[in-house]
Amino acid sequence: MTDKIYLDEAINDLHSILDMVRWSVSRFNDAQLYYGHGTDNAWDEAVSLVLHGLHLPQNLPAQTGDGLFSARLTKGEREMVAELVLKRVQTRLPLPYITNEAWFCGLPFYVDERVLIPRSPFAELIETGFESFLASPPAAILDMCTGGGCIAIALAHQFPEAQIDAVDISPDALEVADMNIQEHQLADRVYPIESDLFSSLQGQRYDLIVSNPPYVDAEDMADLPEEFQHEPELALAAGDDGLDLVEQMLRQATQYLNDGGWMFVEVGNSEVHMQHRFAGLAVQWLDFAQGGHGIFAVSKETLVQFFNSQEGR
């Protein structure tokens, strides 16, 4: 059956919000879409897309009886939803690029194809205030490779007295970050800075450095589902083992961390390569109650000791 026939049937034969959600799930399953940019299954993806198309809140209870899900739609509304569903199927665009909205730490952010869609387990660390690592709330924070600014802005909400530098090499990404900073009214505390890692930060010192840098290794880049190929490659690929940028950051971080400061870095599946490239570096791998992996913590003192011992060999 062609997409046009599916579209015409949905517009003419379906009536309620629940009808459109069910139809969307069927189309998504038939197309074997990949999920992982805010949802992890066809039902949640369909609910999110349908509610967006109808300008309804994302937390609407999915009741199947007398709730709003049984409400009938106008023909124009059915046309709008059906076209969005077919766009998701035909283009394989991740849902947040269609809606231009992603959520992180319970906060909404604008996203488009200039930036990665936020999905990091850093959210759990931020929401718990990096407990057990920080002796006091950090006053100066660096978000390295900020992308759309989601982590930096979430940190500003968590630490209301902190100043945050949101650094990225991509001017396109920083345009999106600045949009989000302005939307969250944080221009007085979150500063987008164009920099190749630490190159534009001479003389700056931070109590906390966080980074979700490009870390996808060459093998994983070749195997990424089509949805991920819409995201900027600059924000994903990082050499054969995914650690090219991480090594540069670790070697330079001691110059930018205050005494007692901590650095947290996400490396995802490249965690397996860390043990080979940085054998002997005592990083702490973190566990997450809400799922996720591949983030380590390391103190300034540990980095100083490790790289001094490397130089002494």
DRENDO-1510 file (C-alpha; in Angstrom, 1 decimal, always signed):
<recs>
REC; n; res; u; v; w
REC; 1; MET; +0.0; +0.0; +0.0 .
REC; 2; THR; +1.4; +3.4; -1.0 .
REC; 3; ASP; +1.9; +6.3; +1.4 .
REC; 4; LYS; -0.8; +8.3; -0.3 .
REC; 5; ILE; -3.4; +5.5; +0.3 .
REC; 6; TYR; -2.3; +5.3; +4.0 .
REC; 7; LEU; -2.7; +9.1; +4.2 .
REC; 8; ASP; -6.1; +9.2; +2.6 .
REC; 9; GLU; -7.4; +6.4; +4.8 .
REC; 10; ALA; -6.2; +8.0; +8.0 .
REC; 11; ILE; -7.8; +11.3; +7.1 .
REC; 12; ASN; -11.1; +9.8; +6.0 .
REC; 13; ASP; -11.6; +6.8; +8.3 .
REC; 14; LEU; -10.1; +7.8; +11.6 .
REC; 15; HIS; -11.7; +10.1; +14.1 .
REC; 16; SER; -10.2; +10.3; +17.6 .
REC; 17; ILE; -6.8; +11.1; +19.1 .
REC; 18; LEU; -6.5; +7.5; +20.1 .
REC; 19; ASP; -7.3; +6.4; +16.5 .
REC; 20; MET; -4.4; +8.6; +15.2 .
REC; 21; VAL; -2.0; +7.3; +17.8 .
REC; 22; ARG; -2.9; +3.6; +17.0 .
REC; 23; TRP; -2.5; +4.4; +13.2 .
REC; 24; SER; +0.9; +6.1; +13.9 .
REC; 25; VAL; +2.2; +3.1; +15.8 .
REC; 26; SER; +1.2; +0.8; +13.0 .
REC; 27; ARG; +3.1; +3.0; +10.5 .
REC; 28; PHE; +6.1; +3.2; +12.7 .
REC; 29; ASN; +6.3; -0.5; +13.2 .
REC; 30; ASP; +5.8; -1.2; +9.5 .
REC; 31; ALA; +8.7; +1.1; +8.7 .
REC; 32; GLN; +10.9; -0.4; +11.5 .
REC; 33; LEU; +11.9; +3.0; +12.8 .
REC; 34; TYR; +14.7; +3.4; +15.3 .
REC; 35; TYR; +14.0; +5.1; +18.6 .
REC; 36; GLY; +16.4; +6.7; +21.0 .
REC; 37; HIS; +16.0; +10.4; +20.8 .
REC; 38; GLY; +13.6; +10.9; +23.6 .
REC; 39; THR; +11.5; +7.8; +23.4 .
REC; 40; ASP; +12.4; +4.1; +23.1 .
REC; 41; ASN; +9.2; +2.6; +21.6 .
REC; 42; ALA; +6.6; +3.1; +18.9 .
REC; 43; TRP; +3.8; +4.0; +21.3 .
REC; 44; ASP; +5.6; +6.8; +23.1 .
REC; 45; GLU; +6.9; +8.1; +19.9 .
REC; 46; ALA; +3.4; +8.2; +18.4 .
REC; 47; VAL; +1.8; +9.8; +21.4 .
REC; 48; SER; +4.5; +12.5; +21.4 .
REC; 49; LEU; +4.2; +13.3; +17.7 .
REC; 50; VAL; +0.4; +13.3; +17.7 .
REC; 51; LEU; +0.1; +15.6; +20.8 .
REC; 52; HIS; +2.7; +17.9; +19.2 .
REC; 53; GLY; +0.7; +18.1; +16.0 .
REC; 54; LEU; -2.5; +18.9; +18.0 .
REC; 55; HIS; -0.8; +21.5; +20.2 .
REC; 56; LEU; -1.6; +19.6; +23.3 .
REC; 57; PRO; +0.6; +19.1; +26.4 .
REC; 58; GLN; +3.0; +16.2; +26.3 .
REC; 59; ASN; +1.9; +15.0; +29.8 .
REC; 60; LEU; -1.6; +14.3; +28.7 .
REC; 61; PRO; -2.8; +11.1; +30.3 .
REC; 62; ALA; -3.3; +8.4; +27.6 .
REC; 63; GLN; -6.8; +7.4; +28.8 .
REC; 64; THR; -8.8; +5.2; +26.5 .
REC; 65; GLY; -12.2; +5.8; +28.0 .
REC; 66; ASP; -13.8; +9.2; +28.6 .
REC; 67; GLY; -10.5; +11.1; +28.6 .
REC; 68; LEU; -9.3; +13.5; +26.0 .
REC; 69; PHE; -7.8; +10.7; +23.9 .
REC; 70; SER; -11.3; +9.8; +22.8 .
REC; 71; ALA; -11.9; +13.4; +21.5 .
REC; 72; ARG; -12.8; +13.6; +17.8 .
REC; 73; LEU; -10.5; +15.5; +15.5 .
REC; 74; THR; -11.4; +17.8; +12.6 .
REC; 75; LYS; -10.3; +16.8; +9.1 .
REC; 76; GLY; -7.7; +19.5; +9.2 .
REC; 77; GLU; -6.2; +18.1; +12.4 .
REC; 78; ARG; -6.2; +14.6; +11.0 .
REC; 79; GLU; -4.4; +15.9; +7.9 .
REC; 80; MET; -1.7; +17.7; +10.0 .
REC; 81; VAL; -1.0; +14.6; +12.2 .
REC; 82; ALA; -1.0; +12.2; +9.2 .
REC; 83; GLU; +1.5; +14.4; +7.3 .
REC; 84; LEU; +3.8; +14.5; +10.4 .
REC; 85; VAL; +3.7; +10.8; +10.8 .
REC; 86; LEU; +4.6; +10.2; +7.1 .
REC; 87; LYS; +7.4; +12.7; +7.4 .
REC; 88; ARG; +8.9; +10.7; +10.3 .
REC; 89; VAL; +8.6; +7.5; +8.3 .
REC; 90; GLN; +9.8; +8.8; +4.9 .
REC; 91; THR; +12.7; +11.0; +6.1 .
REC; 92; ARG; +13.8; +9.0; +9.2 .
REC; 93; LEU; +14.3; +12.4; +10.9 .
REC; 94; PRO; +14.4; +11.9; +14.7 .
REC; 95; LEU; +11.2; +13.2; +16.3 .
REC; 96; PRO; +12.8; +16.2; +18.1 .
REC; 97; TYR; +14.0; +17.5; +14.7 .
REC; 98; ILE; +10.4; +17.4; +13.5 .
REC; 99; THR; +9.0; +19.1; +16.6 .
REC; 100; ASN; +12.1; +21.3; +17.2 .
REC; 101; GLU; +11.8; +20.4; +20.9 .
REC; 102; ALA; +13.7; +18.1; +23.2 .
REC; 103; TRP; +13.5; +17.7; +27.0 .
REC; 104; PHE; +16.5; +17.4; +29.4 .
REC; 105; CYS; +16.4; +17.5; +33.2 .
REC; 106; GLY; +12.7; +18.2; +32.9 .
REC; 107; LEU; +13.4; +21.4; +30.9 .
REC; 108; PRO; +12.3; +22.1; +27.2 .
REC; 109; PHE; +15.0; +23.0; +24.6 .
REC; 110; TYR; +14.9; +24.1; +21.0 .
REC; 111; VAL; +16.8; +21.7; +18.8 .
REC; 112; ASP; +17.5; +21.3; +15.0 .
REC; 113; GLU; +20.0; +19.6; +12.8 .
REC; 114; ARG; +22.8; +21.9; +13.9 .
REC; 115; VAL; +23.0; +20.2; +17.3 .
REC; 116; LEU; +22.8; +16.7; +18.9 .
REC; 117; ILE; +19.5; +15.8; +20.5 .
REC; 118; PRO; +20.1; +15.6; +24.3 .
REC; 119; ARG; +19.9; +12.1; +25.8 .
REC; 120; SER; +22.8; +12.0; +28.2 .
REC; 121; PRO; +22.8; +10.3; +31.7 .
REC; 122; PHE; +24.4; +13.6; +32.8 .
REC; 123; ALA; +20.8; +14.5; +33.6 .
REC; 124; GLU; +20.8; +12.3; +36.7 .
REC; 125; LEU; +24.1; +13.7; +37.9 .
REC; 126; ILE; +22.9; +17.2; +37.5 .
REC; 127; GLU; +19.6; +16.5; +39.3 .
REC; 128; THR; +21.5; +15.0; +42.2 .
REC; 129; GLY; +23.9; +17.9; +42.4 .
REC; 130; PHE; +27.0; +15.6; +41.8 .
REC; 131; GLU; +26.5; +14.5; +45.4 .
REC; 132; SER; +29.5; +12.8; +47.1 .
REC; 133; PHE; +31.9; +14.6; +44.7 .
REC; 134; LEU; +31.5; +18.3; +45.4 .
REC; 135; ALA; +32.3; +19.6; +48.9 .
REC; 136; SER; +30.3; +22.8; +48.2 .
REC; 137; PRO; +28.2; +24.2; +45.3 .
REC; 138; PRO; +30.5; +25.1; +42.4 .
REC; 139; ALA; +30.9; +28.8; +41.6 .
REC; 140; ALA; +32.5; +28.4; +38.2 .
REC; 141; ILE; +31.5; +25.6; +35.7 .
REC; 142; LEU; +32.6; +24.7; +32.2 .
REC; 143; ASP; +30.4; +22.8; +29.9 .
REC; 144; MET; +32.8; +21.6; +27.2 .
REC; 145; CYS; +31.3; +20.7; +23.8 .
REC; 146; THR; +27.9; +22.3; +24.8 .
REC; 147; GLY; +26.1; +21.8; +21.5 .
REC; 148; GLY; +22.6; +23.3; +22.1 .
REC; 149; GLY; +23.4; +24.3; +25.6 .
REC; 150; CYS; +21.2; +21.8; +27.4 .
REC; 151; ILE; +23.7; +20.7; +30.0 .
REC; 152; ALA; +24.9; +24.2; +30.7 .
REC; 153; ILE; +21.4; +25.5; +31.2 .
REC; 154; ALA; +20.4; +22.5; +33.4 .
REC; 155; LEU; +23.5; +23.2; +35.5 .
REC; 156; ALA; +22.5; +26.8; +35.9 .
REC; 157; HIS; +19.1; +25.8; +37.2 .
REC; 158; GLN; +20.7; +23.3; +39.6 .
REC; 159; PHE; +23.4; +25.7; +40.8 .
REC; 160; PRO; +21.7; +29.1; +40.9 .
REC; 161; GLU; +24.8; +31.0; +42.1 .
REC; 162; ALA; +27.1; +29.5; +39.5 .
REC; 163; GLN; +28.5; +31.1; +36.3 .
REC; 164; ILE; +28.7; +28.7; +33.4 .
REC; 165; ASP; +30.9; +28.9; +30.2 .
REC; 166; ALA; +29.2; +26.9; +27.4 .
REC; 167; VAL; +32.0; +26.1; +24.9 .
REC; 168; ASP; +31.8; +24.6; +21.4 .
REC; 169; ILE; +33.9; +24.7; +18.3 .
REC; 170; SER; +30.8; +25.0; +16.1 .
REC; 171; PRO; +29.3; +28.5; +15.5 .
REC; 172; ASP; +26.1; +26.8; +14.3 .
REC; 173; ALA; +25.7; +24.9; +17.5 .
REC; 174; LEU; +26.4; +28.0; +19.5 .
REC; 175; GLU; +23.6; +29.9; +17.7 .
REC; 176; VAL; +21.2; +27.2; +19.0 .
REC; 177; ALA; +22.8; +27.4; +22.5 .
REC; 178; ASP; +22.3; +31.1; +22.6 .
REC; 179; MET; +18.6; +30.7; +21.6 .
REC; 180; ASN; +18.1; +28.4; +24.5 .
REC; 181; ILE; +20.0; +30.6; +26.9 .
REC; 182; GLN; +17.8; +33.5; +26.0 .
REC; 183; GLU; +14.6; +31.4; +26.2 .
REC; 184; HIS; +15.6; +30.3; +29.7 .
REC; 185; GLN; +16.5; +33.9; +30.7 .
REC; 186; LEU; +20.1; +32.9; +31.7 .
REC; 187; ALA; +22.2; +35.3; +29.6 .
REC; 188; ASP; +23.6; +36.8; +32.8 .
REC; 189; ARG; +25.0; +33.5; +34.0 .
REC; 190; VAL; +25.5; +31.2; +31.0 .
REC; 191; TYR; +28.0; +32.4; +28.3 .
REC; 192; PRO; +28.3; +30.7; +24.9 .
REC; 193; ILE; +32.0; +30.7; +23.8 .
REC; 194; GLU; +33.4; +29.6; +20.5 .
REC; 195; SER; +36.6; +27.6; +21.2 .
REC; 196; ASP; +38.5; +24.6; +20.0 .
REC; 197; LEU; +38.5; +22.9; +23.4 .
REC; 198; PHE; +40.4; +25.1; +25.9 .
REC; 199; SER; +42.1; +27.4; +23.2 .
REC; 200; SER; +40.0; +30.5; +24.0 .
REC; 201; LEU; +39.8; +30.0; +27.8 .
REC; 202; GLN; +43.3; +31.1; +28.8 .
REC; 203; GLY; +43.4; +32.2; +32.4 .
REC; 204; GLN; +40.0; +30.7; +33.3 .
REC; 205; ARG; +39.6; +28.4; +36.3 .
REC; 206; TYR; +36.6; +26.2; +37.1 .
REC; 207; ASP; +35.4; +24.2; +40.1 .
REC; 208; LEU; +33.6; +21.8; +37.8 .
REC; 209; ILE; +34.2; +20.7; +34.2 .
REC; 210; VAL; +31.6; +18.6; +32.5 .
REC; 211; SER; +31.8; +17.3; +28.9 .
REC; 212; ASN; +29.7; +15.3; +26.5 .
REC; 213; PRO; +32.2; +15.4; +23.6 .
REC; 214; PRO; +32.2; +13.5; +20.3 .
REC; 215; TYR; +33.1; +10.0; +21.3 .
REC; 216; VAL; +31.8; +7.6; +18.7 .
REC; 217; ASP; +34.5; +5.3; +17.4 .
REC; 218; ALA; +34.9; +4.5; +13.7 .
REC; 219; GLU; +33.3; +1.1; +13.9 .
REC; 220; ASP; +30.2; +2.4; +15.7 .
REC; 221; MET; +29.9; +5.4; +13.3 .
REC; 222; ALA; +29.7; +2.9; +10.4 .
REC; 223; ASP; +26.8; +1.1; +12.1 .
REC; 224; LEU; +24.7; +4.0; +13.2 .
REC; 225; PRO; +21.0; +3.8; +12.4 .
REC; 226; GLU; +19.7; +6.2; +9.7 .
REC; 227; GLU; +18.1; +8.5; +12.4 .
REC; 228; PHE; +21.6; +9.3; +13.8 .
REC; 229; GLN; +22.9; +10.2; +10.4 .
REC; 230; HIS; +20.8; +13.4; +10.6 .
REC; 231; GLU; +22.8; +14.6; +13.6 .
REC; 232; PRO; +26.0; +16.6; +13.0 .
REC; 233; GLU; +28.9; +14.3; +12.4 .
REC; 234; LEU; +31.2; +16.8; +14.1 .
REC; 235; ALA; +29.4; +16.2; +17.3 .
REC; 236; LEU; +29.7; +12.4; +17.1 .
REC; 237; ALA; +32.9; +11.1; +15.5 .
REC; 238; ALA; +36.2; +11.1; +17.4 .
REC; 239; GLY; +38.7; +8.8; +15.7 .
REC; 240; ASP; +39.3; +5.1; +15.7 .
REC; 241; ASP; +38.7; +4.6; +19.4 .
REC; 242; GLY; +36.5; +7.6; +20.0 .
REC; 243; LEU; +38.9; +9.2; +22.5 .
REC; 244; ASP; +40.8; +11.8; +20.4 .
REC; 245; LEU; +39.2; +14.8; +22.0 .
REC; 246; VAL; +39.0; +13.2; +25.4 .
REC; 247; GLU; +42.8; +12.8; +25.6 .
REC; 248; GLN; +43.4; +16.4; +24.7 .
REC; 249; MET; +40.9; +17.5; +27.4 .
REC; 250; LEU; +42.4; +15.3; +30.1 .
REC; 251; ARG; +45.9; +16.5; +29.4 .
REC; 252; GLN; +44.9; +20.2; +29.5 .
REC; 253; ALA; +42.3; +20.1; +32.2 .
REC; 254; THR; +44.7; +20.6; +35.1 .
REC; 255; GLN; +45.5; +24.1; +33.9 .
REC; 256; TYR; +41.8; +25.0; +34.1 .
REC; 257; LEU; +40.6; +23.2; +37.3 .
REC; 258; ASN; +40.7; +24.8; +40.7 .
REC; 259; ASP; +42.3; +22.8; +43.5 .
REC; 260; GLY; +39.7; +20.3; +44.6 .
REC; 261; GLY; +37.9; +20.5; +41.3 .
REC; 262; TRP; +36.4; +17.6; +39.4 .
REC; 263; MET; +36.0; +16.7; +35.7 .
REC; 264; PHE; +33.1; +14.5; +34.4 .
REC; 265; VAL; +33.3; +13.2; +30.9 .
REC; 266; GLU; +30.9; +11.0; +28.9 .
REC; 267; VAL; +32.5; +8.5; +26.5 .
REC; 268; GLY; +29.7; +6.1; +25.9 .
REC; 269; ASN; +30.7; +2.8; +24.4 .
REC; 270; SER; +34.3; +4.1; +24.1 .
REC; 271; GLU; +34.6; +3.2; +27.8 .
REC; 272; VAL; +36.2; +0.0; +26.7 .
REC; 273; HIS; +39.0; +1.9; +25.0 .
REC; 274; MET; +39.8; +4.0; +28.1 .
REC; 275; GLN; +41.5; +1.2; +29.9 .
REC; 276; HIS; +44.0; +0.8; +27.0 .
REC; 277; ARG; +44.7; +4.5; +26.3 .
REC; 278; PHE; +44.8; +5.6; +29.9 .
REC; 279; ALA; +46.0; +2.5; +31.8 .
REC; 280; GLY; +46.7; +3.6; +35.4 .
REC; 281; LEU; +44.5; +6.7; +35.4 .
REC; 282; ALA; +42.2; +6.2; +38.4 .
REC; 283; VAL; +38.9; +7.5; +37.0 .
REC; 284; GLN; +35.6; +6.6; +38.8 .
REC; 285; TRP; +33.0; +5.1; +36.5 .
REC; 286; LEU; +29.5; +6.0; +37.5 .
REC; 287; ASP; +26.3; +4.0; +37.9 .
REC; 288; PHE; +22.9; +5.4; +37.1 .
REC; 289; ALA; +19.6; +4.5; +38.6 .
REC; 290; GLN; +17.8; +5.8; +35.6 .
REC; 291; GLY; +19.9; +3.9; +33.1 .
REC; 292; GLY; +22.9; +4.9; +31.0 .
REC; 293; HIS; +26.7; +4.3; +31.2 .
REC; 294; GLY; +30.0; +5.6; +30.0 .
REC; 295; ILE; +30.6; +8.6; +32.3 .
REC; 296; PHE; +33.7; +8.9; +34.5 .
REC; 297; ALA; +34.7; +11.3; +37.2 .
REC; 298; VAL; +38.3; +12.3; +37.8 .
REC; 299; SER; +39.7; +14.9; +40.2 .
REC; 300; LYS; +42.4; +17.5; +39.4 .
REC; 301; GLU; +44.8; +15.9; +41.9 .
REC; 302; THR; +44.4; +12.5; +40.2 .
REC; 303; LEU; +45.1; +14.0; +36.8 .
REC; 304; VAL; +48.2; +15.9; +38.0 .
REC; 305; GLN; +49.6; +12.7; +39.6 .
REC; 306; PHE; +48.9; +10.6; +36.5 .
REC; 307; PHE; +50.4; +13.0; +33.9 .
REC; 308; ASN; +53.4; +13.8; +36.2 .
REC; 309; SER; +54.1; +10.1; +36.4 .
REC; 310; GLN; +53.8; +9.8; +32.6 .
REC; 311; GLU; +56.4; +12.5; +32.1 .
REC; 312; GLY; +58.7; +10.9; +34.6 .
REC; 313; ARG; +59.0; +7.7; +32.8 .
</recs>
